Structure formats: C-alpha cells, structure tokens
Amino acid sequence: MLLLFAASSWREIGHIWHAGWAARVLILLSGYVLIQGALVAWGADEPGFSAGDLQHMLRTVSLGTLVVGWAVYASRFSPRVLCTLALLGFTLATLQAFLQHGPELFEIRRMHFLRSPNEVGLFGGTLTLGAALLGGSYTVGRWRAGRPWTACVVAILSVVLLAFGLWLWIQSGSRSTWVGLVGAAVVVGGGALVGAMVARQHLSSTLVAVLAGAIILGGFIAYQYDSVAARFQRELPSVQTILSGDFGKLQTGRAEGHNPRFKIWAVALEEIRERPVFGHGSGAVTAGIQQAVDDGRLSDRRSHFHSLYLHLAVFLGVPAVMLWVGSLASITARAFRRLRGGLAHDPGLAWFVLAWGVFFAITSLFQVRMHSAYGAAYFILFSGLAFGFYLQAKESSHHDTRPTPLGDTPTASAHPRGAGDER
C-alpha cells in the first residue's frame, strides 16, 4: 500500500526533495533498500530471500516516514490534533485489550495486538509523555487565557492519562523502555531549565513543573520498586563482568547469569565485520538469522539482533545506518526548533517531539520492533509526524496556506486580503 501511494503521488512527494538533506537521505534510502533487496534476490551466494523482510525494512527505514510525513504536511491538519488522535487511539486499543484479557493483561505483560512487553512499554511511555507535555502545556495555556474551567477539565484528563501511561510503562517489565523514558525525562527537564535560564522567562514555573514530573515519575518507580529492582538485579553479573574487562565471558548466557543479548550482539558484530559497507541484504533477515541458528551461534526462536542499530547495520551496512540515524536526528531537531520558536509556536508539542525521539532512540539500543506490524506502525506514525511537523512549520511563514513546492521561493500575494475576504 505504501508503494502504491508513493507511485500515485510521486510528483507531490518529489517536492520533499527540496526540504533539505535529511529528506533526500530518506528518499535515497528507499531506493537503496529496494535495489539491495533485488540484488539479494538474484544473488546466488546469499542463503535466501524474503519479500516480507524487504517490506519490513522498506516501510520502517524510510518509506513509511516519508509517506506519513507528506500526508501530515499536505492535509494541513493541526499537529496537536494529530498527536491527540494518536494518543486516543493508543488508549482505545489498550482498553480493548483490557476488556479481552481483564487484569491478566498486566500480569502477562502482553496485549493481543502487541508482540512483546517492549511494545507495551513504548505505548505506555508515549502516553505518559503526551499527557505530561501536551496536556500540561494546553492546561497552562487555557489558564493564562482566562478559561479556568477548561484548564481544570484538561488537567484532570491529563492526570488520568498520565497515570494510565505510567502504569502500562511500569507493568510492562521492559527495562529498555524504563531507561528510555527516564532518559527522555532528563533531557526534557534539563533542556527546559536551561532554556528558561537563558531566556530568563518562566524560570519558577518551569522549575515547579520539572520537580513535579520528577516526583511523579520517581513515585511510580518507588511504588513498583520490588519488581523494578528484581529486573535490574538480574543484570548485576553482567555489569560486574563488564567492569572487570572480561568481555568474552559475557557470551556464556544465562547459564552464568549473563544476559543472552551480549552473545547476540557479539554475533551481530561478527556479521557486520564480514560486510560492513553494504550488509547482507535487506531481504535476507530471516535467512541470515536462521543461518546463525544452524551454525550454533544463536539459540532457536531468535528473529532479530536485539538492537535496532546493530540489526540494520548487519543487513543494510554501517554507512546506511549512520545516514538514517543522522537524518532522523536532523528532522527531529529542526522540527523542535521550529515548533518552539517559529510562527507555529507550540512549546508543549515541540518538547513532545524531542522527548519521543530521545525515548525511542534509547529504547532501540536494546530492542527491534520493525518485524511487528504494530511496532512498525508506532515508529512510522511518530517519525512521520515529526517529519510532517517540520514541513508544516517550514511553510508556516508563507502568506498563502496552500501547499506549495518546498523548493520554490514564496512570493507575496499580488492582491492583499481585505477584512471582508473569505477563504
């Protein structure tokens, strides 16, 4: 469907080429993944080809972000409305799962439409960030605008959603999302304080908000301290081994108390050393993993290398991964700057975009969700939203609100609008 949409809209999507180097990288990566997959399919020296693997790579790495970003830009929808709809969708999907499983949902740490606790933690963390940043900023804005009743209603709804998101996040048992959300909170809190001190504005209110967020987050962690501590205590032997410098011992697995992911990462590094530039091919994921299982380097039932960056480097090559990460970082940073300081001024949304980027980047150090339809849709949605926000914000300074080629130079209207003009 993504390919059909791209083919039917290639002239319009072609305008994205003029949006900057990051957009060009995503377009070129789409072609690279397709060509590489075709070469794997035709190559006789490869263990096998899977169209599903190629599809997963293409939709997650580049094409999904491009198509969603263009749709957000061209539809002219409010970024805040889009984020709110996405968060409501997560909430409804979670409620549906709860109605199906009942309280057991939180015990098994899986939902009927999510494949792992990591996805549950990602959803919960995103709900938490949305409620805190989008809901919090909207509440403050309504209060300052002299609408206290609206502010109170939004504040109550935000608190309920915040508690729900934190509960999902904690109950998921996913250590990668635990670390990711804490890292995002540190970046947002520290960045907001530094920005307030530099601008010498709203310092007291920013400090109160940061302290309140730290207390709420710390309170939930303390409430679930036993389960959280138990999950991290399992990794103490691995930490001690790393500090001692005996990295070879890390690959012994759970038999000696070490996380199996260290062995998986070691196998991934071996695969990268074999083909560091072009990788083993975007369509050879299943066959490559199975080959490692047959050789005894990986245990059965493995489907990825438990790190998005290593996983992509194995099959796409190190240069492609570096370009991909750089382009997404550039898109997120530029969207943040424009949403925070441009005409599309929306600090809450700006901090949410940045926080989600940090949250996903840290979590992806330890997990891969591109092979899951819902995990891939989650990434495509929010990376596409960030890209669309950047494109919308870039055009927000134009007098004409109709979508125009991003590479064209905007010109002032020859007929200025009068007070009675209709649009």
N, C-alpha and C positions, 0 to 999 in steps of 0.2 A: 504493500500500500504506500509506503514511503517513497519507493522508487517511482510508482505511477504518479504520485502527487508531484514529485520533483520533475518528472519528464513533462507533465502537462503545464507546469508553471516555470519552465526553465528561463524564460525571458525575464519574469519578475524576480525570481530567485537570483538571476545573474546580477541584479543590482547590488546584491550583498558583496560582490567582489570589490566594490568601491568603498566598503565600510572600514577597511583597514587590513593590516597584515594578518591579524588573528582570524578574521573571516576568510581570507584567502587560504590560510592553512587548513581550515576545516573543509573547504571545498576541495582542495588538492588531496587531503587525506581520504575523502570519499572515493576519488578516482584511484588513489594508491591502493586502498583496500580491495576494490573491485579487480584491478589489474593483478594484484598479488594473488587474490583468490583464484583467478583464471589460470595463472601460471602454475599454481599448486595443483589444480585440477588436471592440467595437461602434463605435469612433470612426472616422469617415471620413477624418480628417485625418492618420492615422498611416500609415506606409509598409507595415505588415503586422503580423500577429500570429502567434506561435509558441507552441503549448501546451508544447513542450519548454523554451522559455525560461522560461515561467511556472513549470514544475515545478522547474527548477534554482534559481530564485530562492526559491521557497517552501520547498523542502527544506533549503536551505543557510542562509538568513537566520534562520529561526525554527522551523519545524515539526519539523525533524529534531532540533534541540537539545531541544525540549520533549518529544518522544516518547521519545527515548533517556534523557533525564533522569528522566522519570517512571518508565520501566521499571527504571532502576537503583535508584531510591528504593523502588518497590513490591516489587521482587524480593528485597530485603533481602540481596543479595549483598555480600560483603566488598569494599570499594573496592580493596584491594590485590590481591585475586584477580582482579577485573575488569581492572585495569591489567596484571597479569601475563599474563592470557589475550590481551589486545590485543597486547602486545609479542610474545608467542609466535606469534600469527597473522601479524604482520609478518615475523617471522623465517622461518616456514614458506613464506610467499608468496615471499619473496626467494630462498630455497633452490630453490623450484620454478622460478623464473625462471632461476637459475644453471644448473640441470640442463638447461634447454631451450637456453640460449644459450652456456653454458660461459664461459670467460674473456672472450669477446667482449662479455659483458654489461657489463663495466666500461669497455669502450672506446666503445661506442655511447651509454653513459650513459642508457639507457632499458631498461625491462623490458617484457615483453609485455603486462602489465596496467597499466602506467603510461605516461602520455602525454608526459611531459617530464622532463628532468633535475631540475627543481624538485621534483617529487613524490618522486624517488629521494632527493634531499637532505632533504626533510621526513621521510621514513621513517627514514633513517639518523640524523638528528638526534634524532628521538624515541626510537629505540633507545638512543642514547647517553645521553640524559637519564634514561631509565628504568633502565638498567644502573647508572649512577652514583648516582642518588638513591634509587631503590627498593632496588636490590641492596646499595648501600653501607649504608643505614640498617638493613636487615634483618641484614646481616652483623654490624654493631656490636651490635645488639640480642641476637643469638644468643650473641655472645661474652660480653657482660655477664651473660647469663642462665646462664652456665656450660656452654654447649654448643659447645665449640671445634670439634669435627668438623663439625657442621652449618654453623658460621660459615665454615669453610675451604671446604666444598663450594660454598656460595652465593657466596663471594668468587671462586672460580675460574670459576664460570659467569658471574658478573657481568663479570669481566675479559674473557672471550671475547666476550660480547655487546657490551661497550663497544668492543672493538677492531673488531668487525664493523660496528657502527653508525658509528664514526668513518671506517672505510674507505668505506662507502657515501656518507657525507656528503662526504668529500673527493673521491672519484672522480666524484660527480655533476657536478662542474663548475658547480654553481649558486651564483652569487655571493650571491644573496638569502638562501639558507639558510646560507651561510658566515657572513654578517653576523648573521643571526638567531640562530644558535647561540652565537656569541661574545657577542652582547648578552645572551642568556639566562644564559650562564655568569657574566658580570659582575654581573648583577642578583642571581643566587642567591649567588655568592661574597661580594659586598659586603653583601647583606642578612643572610646567616648570620653574618658577622663582626660587624656592628653589633648584631645580636640577642644574640650571645654576650657582647659587651662590656657591653651594657645590663643583661643578666641576671646577668653575672659568673659564668657557668657554662660549662664545657666550652670555654673560650677556646682552650686549647692544642690540643685535638683538632680543633676547627673550623679553626684556622689551618693545621694539618697537612693536613686534607682539602682546603682551598681551594688550598694550594700544590701538592698532588699533582694536583688537577684541572687547574690551570694548566699544570703541566709536561707532563701527558699531552696536553692539547689543543694546547699550543704545539709539542710534539714531532711530532705528526701534521702540523701545518701546515708545520713546518720540513722534514719528510721529503718533502712534496709542494710545496716552495717554488717550484720552477720553473714547474709548471703553475698554481699559485695566482697567482704574480706575473704570469705572462703574461695571465691572465684579467683582472686588475685594471689592467695597463698599457694595455689597450685603451681604458680609460676616462679616461686622463690628458688627452687633448684636451678632453673634456667638462668635467673638473674645472677645467682652465685657463680655459676659456671662461666657466664659472660664476664663477670668481674675478675675471675681467675685467669681469663685468657684462653681457656681450653675449648675453643670453638668446635673442634672435631667431636667432642663428647656430646654436643647439643643434638647430634643426629641420631642418638640412641633411642629417642622417642619416650613414650610414657613408661617403658619398662624401667627406666631410671629416673622417672619424674620430670622429664623434659617435654615441652610442648612439641607435638609432631610437626608443627608448622616450620620449625627450624630445618628439619630434614627436607620438607617440601621446598623451602626457599633455596636450600643448597642445590637441589636438583634443578630448580629454575635457573640458578646462576650458571650451572654447567651447560644447560641448553642455550643460554644467552651467549656464552663464550664460543659455542660452536658456530653460531650465525648472529653476530652482534649487530650487523648493519641492516639486513633485510628480514631477519627472523625466519621461522619455519613455515610461515604462510598463514593468512587469515582464515583459510578453510581447513586447516589441519589440526584444530584444537583437540577434538575428540580422539583422532588417531594418534596424535602426539602424546596425550595423557595415557592412552591405552598402551602405547609402546613402552613408556616408562614403567607402567604397572607390570607388563610382561617381563621386562628386564629386572624386576625386583627392586627398582629404585623408589617406587611409590607403592603404597598399600592400595588394595582394591577400593572401589567406590569413590575414588578421587575424580573430580571433574574440573578442577582449576588449581592454581598455584597459591591460593590464599593471600594474594596481594595483587591488586588491580594493576599496579605499575609493573611488577615483575611478569605478570601474566601477559600483558600487552607486549612487553619487551621480548618475550620468548617468541611470539608469533608475528609481530609487526616489525621488530627491530628497535634498537635503542634510539636512533635519531627520530623516528616517527613518534615515539612516546614523548620524547623531550619537546617536540613541536606541539603535540597535542596538549600536554600539561601547560606549556607556555601560553598557548592561545587561550585556553580556558581561564588561566590566571589573569591574562590581559583583559579579557572580556568582563570578568567579574570585577576587577579593579576599576576599569573605566566606567562600568555601569554604576558602581558605588559612588565614584566621584561625581558623575553627572546627576544622579538621583539626590545626592546630598547637597550639592552646591549649585546646580543649574536651575533653569526655569521650571523644570519638573521637580521642584523641591519637595522631597519626601524623606526625611531622615530615618523614620522608622523602617520604611521599605528598603532604603539604602543599607542600613545595618543588617536587615534580614538577609539580603542578597549576599553580603560579605560573610555573615555568620554561617549561612548554609554552605557556602563554598569551603570555608575552613572545616566545618563539620564533616562534609563528605570527603575532603582531601585527607584528613587524618584517619577517618574510618577505613578508607580504601587502602591504607598501608597494610591492613591485615585481612581484608576480605575482597571478594569479587562477586558482583551480583548481576553481571551482564547476561549470564545464561538463564536467568529467571525473567519471565515476561514482566512481572510486576516490579522487580528490581530495576530492570532496564527502563521501564516506563517512568519510574520515580526519578532516575537520573536525567532522562531526556526531558521530562517536564520542567525541572528546575534549572537545568543548564540552558534549555531553550527559553525559559522565562528571563533568565539573566541576559541572554543574547538579545531577546526582543526588547527588554527594558533599555538596553544600550542603544539599539536602533531607534526606538521611540524618543529617547532623551536626546539623541543626536539631532533629530529633526525638530525638537520642540521649539527651537529658536526661529524656525521658519514662520513667516506670516500666514502662509497657506497651509492648512491642516491636511490637505490631501496627500497621500503617499507619493513621493517623488523619487526618482533615481538618486540613490545616495551619493553617486559620484558627480551629479550635476551641481552647478553653483546656484543657490537660491536667489531669486530676483524678487524685488518688491512688486506688489500688485500695481498695475497701471491705473486701477480705479479703486482708490481707498474706500473702505466700507463706511457708510454713514450710520447714524444712530438707528435709522429705520430699516437698514438692510436685514434681510432674512437669510438664514443658512439652512 
